[in-house]
Amino acid sequence: MNKKILIVDDSALMRKLLREIFESDGYEVATARNGVEAIEMNNTFQPDIITLDINMPDMDGLTALSHIMIQRPVPVIMVSSLTEEGVLATFEALNLGAIDYVTKPGGTISLNIDKIRDELLLKVNAALKSRLRTGHIIRKIRAEREKITKAKTTPLTSTDEGVVLIGSSTGGPKTLEEILQELPEDFSLPVVVAQHMPATFTKSFAERLNAVCKLNVTEVNRPLTLERGNIYIGKGEADVVITRRTGKLMVQIKPENPKFLWHPSVEVLGRSALENIDPRKIIAVMLTGMGYDGSDAFAEIMKRGGKTIAESEETAVVFGMPRELIEKGGATVILPAQEIPKQIIKWAKNFN
């Protein structure tokens, strides 16, 4: 039986170009012009996966996604433009349950869609094997999220006491948000995140996290002193590393290392931490994602006395990176996403 995909886009040309891509890969294809048709086709055509545009008439992609996740949950890949509005909407879609996103290379109507053909097929095929986590998404959709109104304080003291490293890829933005917003205001360690993501997304991602987290969240786009109780998001299309200057720990970006496939590279981040921090004071967390990025460095952290967490298959959207860490014997513990914050907090207290 053929894999079934529903393409949702208000542009007839985009629907035609996407249809050609997926039919050439063996998919049975149906199309919809807006969110209203998407909801109907999800129930009648019953696709295995959906590609969903954001800006459409009658009903936009975000509204359609919320209905899809309640009525008949199915893996969804967002296909959006790189405008600021498109970036912010994409993060909201990931929060509502979309698995991943692909950016249109030429804006709303992309005549050069072939440029992303390989990326599109890779992400769609990976999403077919993904694990949907719909329970909490449905609760989130049905109830307004409580807004954090407490004022944030910015710690000014640099630290040599330890660090939390987090690596993630496909499915990571939503999981990161769930984990990071559970860290308390008095959390005693800095957190450095390598999330595979384009540069056009990381600034908005950091701003979104800063709005919902108790700690301050900053995109690393210049050298910064590593300060306890702060969260640092590596800038996309670069690598984020920990260095030492005049005795102080710093976090900064550097050009992508061509030896590694994914960026910001989790492996590069992990290796830089090992070079500058006592491994026994490193907590390394491997979240959902395709591939094996960071598994060698994080396994080395555990071998040298550090603590590591691999997200369990139970909650990982794509159980690639965590599985690699586990198979290399590099996971101190294997935990579902909702239990990871408690473990991080517990270990961090022992560093004081």
C-alpha positions in Angstrom: 0.0 0.0 0.0 1.3 3.4 -1.0 2.1 6.0 1.7 -0.5 8.7 1.7 0.3 12.4 1.9 -2.0 15.5 2.0 -0.5 18.7 0.6 -2.2 21.8 2.0 -1.3 25.1 0.2 -3.4 27.9 -1.2 -1.1 28.2 -4.3 -2.1 25.9 -7.1 1.5 26.1 -8.4 2.9 25.0 -5.1 0.4 22.2 -4.8 1.5 21.0 -8.3 5.2 21.2 -7.6 4.9 19.5 -4.3 2.7 16.8 -5.8 5.4 16.0 -8.4 8.0 15.7 -5.7 6.0 13.3 -3.6 4.6 11.2 -6.4 8.1 10.7 -7.7 8.9 9.2 -4.3 6.0 6.8 -4.4 3.4 8.7 -2.4 -0.3 8.7 -3.0 -1.1 12.4 -3.0 -4.2 14.5 -2.2 -4.3 18.3 -2.0 -6.2 21.0 -0.1 -6.4 24.7 -0.7 -6.9 25.9 2.9 -7.4 24.9 6.5 -11.1 24.0 6.1 -10.4 21.6 3.3 -7.4 20.2 5.2 -9.5 19.2 8.2 -12.1 17.6 5.9 -9.5 15.7 3.9 -7.7 14.5 7.0 -10.9 12.7 8.0 -11.9 11.4 4.5 -8.6 10.8 2.7 -6.9 9.8 6.0 -3.3 10.6 5.0 -0.3 9.1 6.8 1.3 12.6 6.9 0.4 16.2 6.0 2.5 19.1 4.7 0.8 22.3 5.9 1.3 25.9 4.7 0.7 28.7 7.3 -0.8 31.7 5.5 -4.0 30.6 3.7 -7.5 32.2 3.2 -10.6 31.0 5.0 -8.6 29.1 7.7 -4.9 29.5 8.3 -2.5 26.6 9.0 -2.2 27.1 12.7 -6.0 26.9 13.2 -6.2 23.9 11.0 -3.3 22.2 12.9 -5.1 22.6 16.2 -8.2 20.9 14.8 -6.2 18.1 13.2 -4.4 17.4 16.5 -7.7 17.0 18.3 -9.8 15.2 15.7 -7.3 12.9 14.0 -3.7 13.4 15.0 -1.2 12.8 12.2 2.4 13.8 11.7 2.5 17.3 10.2 5.4 19.1 8.5 5.0 22.9 8.2 6.1 24.5 5.0 6.6 28.2 5.6 8.3 31.3 4.3 11.3 32.9 6.1 9.6 36.1 7.0 9.6 37.1 10.6 5.9 36.4 10.8 6.5 33.0 9.2 9.2 32.1 11.7 7.1 33.0 14.7 4.1 31.1 13.3 6.3 28.1 12.7 7.3 28.0 16.4 3.7 28.2 17.4 3.0 25.3 15.0 5.7 23.2 16.6 4.2 24.0 20.0 0.9 22.8 18.7 2.3 19.4 17.7 3.9 19.8 14.2 6.9 17.4 13.9 9.2 19.6 11.8 9.3 22.4 9.3 10.8 23.2 5.9 11.3 26.8 4.7 10.2 27.8 1.2 13.4 28.9 -0.7 11.6 31.7 -2.6 9.0 33.0 -0.2 5.3 32.2 -0.4 5.4 30.9 -4.0 8.7 29.1 -4.6 9.4 28.4 -8.3 12.8 26.9 -7.1 11.2 24.3 -4.8 13.5 21.7 -6.1 16.2 23.2 -3.9 14.5 21.7 -0.9 13.4 18.5 -2.5 15.9 16.3 -0.6 15.3 18.1 2.7 11.6 17.8 2.3 11.6 14.1 1.5 14.1 13.4 4.4 11.9 15.2 6.9 8.6 13.7 5.7 10.0 10.2 5.6 11.4 10.6 9.1 8.2 12.1 10.4 6.3 8.9 9.2 8.4 7.0 11.8 8.0 9.6 14.5 6.0 9.2 17.7 3.2 11.7 18.2 2.7 13.0 21.7 -0.9 14.3 21.6 -2.2 14.2 25.2 -0.5 17.3 26.5 -0.9 19.0 23.1 -4.7 18.6 23.3 -4.7 19.9 26.8 -2.7 22.9 25.7 -5.0 23.6 22.8 -8.1 23.4 24.9 -6.8 25.5 27.8 -5.1 28.8 27.6 -1.5 28.6 28.8 -0.9 30.5 32.1 1.4 33.4 31.4 4.4 34.0 33.4 4.2 37.5 34.9 7.0 37.3 37.5 9.9 39.7 36.8 13.2 38.0 35.9 16.4 38.8 37.6 19.7 38.5 35.7 22.5 36.7 37.6 25.8 38.6 37.2 28.2 36.0 38.6 30.2 33.9 36.2 30.6 30.3 37.2 33.2 27.6 37.1 30.9 25.3 39.0 29.3 23.4 36.2 27.2 23.6 33.1 24.1 21.9 31.5 24.5 21.0 27.8 21.4 20.2 25.8 21.5 18.8 22.2 18.4 18.3 20.1 17.1 18.2 16.5 13.8 17.1 15.0 11.0 17.6 17.5 13.3 19.5 19.8 11.8 23.0 20.0 8.6 21.9 21.7 10.4 19.5 24.0 13.0 22.1 24.9 10.2 24.6 25.8 8.6 22.0 28.0 11.8 21.3 29.8 13.4 24.7 30.1 10.3 26.4 31.5 10.4 24.0 34.4 13.8 25.2 35.6 13.3 27.5 38.7 14.3 31.1 39.0 17.1 30.1 41.4 18.6 27.5 39.1 22.4 27.5 39.8 23.9 26.5 36.5 24.2 28.0 33.0 22.4 26.0 30.2 23.8 25.9 26.7 21.6 24.5 23.9 22.6 23.2 20.5 19.4 22.9 18.5 19.7 22.1 14.8 18.0 25.1 13.3 18.7 27.8 10.6 20.0 31.2 11.7 16.8 32.9 10.7 15.0 30.9 13.4 17.2 30.9 16.4 16.7 34.6 17.4 12.9 34.2 17.4 13.2 30.8 19.2 15.3 32.4 22.0 12.8 35.3 22.3 9.9 32.8 22.5 11.6 30.8 25.2 12.5 34.0 27.1 8.8 34.8 27.2 7.8 31.5 28.8 10.8 30.5 30.9 11.7 31.7 34.4 15.3 32.1 33.4 16.7 34.6 31.0 17.2 33.1 27.5 19.6 34.6 25.0 20.7 33.7 21.4 24.5 33.4 21.3 25.5 35.7 18.5 28.7 37.1 20.1 31.0 36.1 22.9 29.2 36.1 26.3 30.3 35.4 29.8 28.8 32.1 30.9 26.5 33.0 33.9 24.7 30.8 36.2 20.9 30.8 35.8 21.0 31.8 32.2 20.0 29.8 29.1 22.1 30.2 25.9 20.7 29.2 22.5 23.4 28.6 19.8 22.9 30.7 16.7 21.9 28.7 13.7 24.3 28.1 10.7 27.2 28.2 13.2 28.6 26.2 16.0 28.3 27.2 19.7 31.3 26.5 21.9 32.5 27.0 25.5 35.8 28.7 25.8 37.9 30.3 28.5 39.2 33.9 28.5 41.3 35.4 31.3 40.1 32.6 33.6 36.4 33.2 32.8 34.2 30.7 31.0 32.6 32.1 27.9 30.1 30.9 25.3 30.5 32.0 21.7 29.8 31.0 18.1 32.3 29.9 15.5 31.9 29.0 11.8 30.3 25.6 11.0 32.9 22.8 11.2 32.6 21.0 7.9 33.5 17.7 9.6 30.1 17.6 11.1 26.8 17.2 9.3 24.4 19.1 11.6 24.6 22.6 13.1 24.8 24.0 15.7 26.8 20.8 16.3 26.1 19.0 19.6 29.4 17.2 19.2 31.4 20.4 18.9 29.6 21.9 21.9 30.3 18.7 24.0 34.0 18.6 23.0 34.4 22.3 23.9 32.9 21.7 27.3 35.3 18.8 28.0 38.2 21.0 27.1 37.3 23.8 29.5 35.2 22.3 32.4 35.8 19.5 34.9 33.7 16.6 33.3 32.4 15.7 36.7 30.5 19.1 36.7 28.8 18.6 33.3 25.2 17.6 32.9 24.6 16.6 29.2 21.0 16.0 27.9 20.3 14.4 24.6 16.8 15.0 23.3 14.9 13.9 20.2 16.5 14.1 16.8 17.6 12.2 13.7 21.2 11.0 13.4 24.0 10.7 15.9 25.2 14.2 16.6 26.8 14.6 20.0 26.7 10.9 21.0 30.4 10.5 21.1 31.1 13.6 23.1 28.3 13.0 25.6 29.4 9.3 26.0 32.9 10.7 26.8 31.4 13.1 29.3 29.8 10.2 31.2 33.0 8.1 30.9 34.9 10.9 32.6 32.5 11.3 35.5 29.8 13.6 34.1 26.1 13.0 34.2 24.1 12.3 31.0 20.4 12.0 30.2 19.0 10.3 27.1 15.3 11.1 26.3 13.4 7.8 26.2 11.8 6.3 23.2 8.5 6.8 25.0 8.5 10.5 24.4 11.1 11.2 21.7 9.6 12.3 18.5 12.5 10.8 16.6 14.5 8.3 18.7 17.8 8.7 16.7 20.2 10.8 18.7 19.1 9.4 22.2 19.4 5.9 20.8 22.9 6.4 19.6 24.0 7.7 23.1 22.3 4.8 24.8 23.9 2.2 22.4 27.3 3.7 23.1 26.8 3.2 26.8 26.8 6.9 27.4 23.5 7.5 29.2 23.6 7.7 33.0 19.8 7.6 32.9 17.1 7.3 30.3 14.0 9.4 31.0 10.8 10.6 29.4 10.8 14.3 28.6 8.5 15.3 31.5 10.9 13.7 34.1 14.1 15.4 32.7 13.8 18.8 34.5 13.5 17.2 37.9 16.7 15.1 37.3 18.6 18.2 36.0 17.6 20.2 39.1 18.5 17.3 41.4 22.0 16.9 39.9 22.6 20.7 39.8 22.1 20.9 43.5 24.9 18.5 44.1 27.3 20.8 42.2 26.9 23.6 44.8 
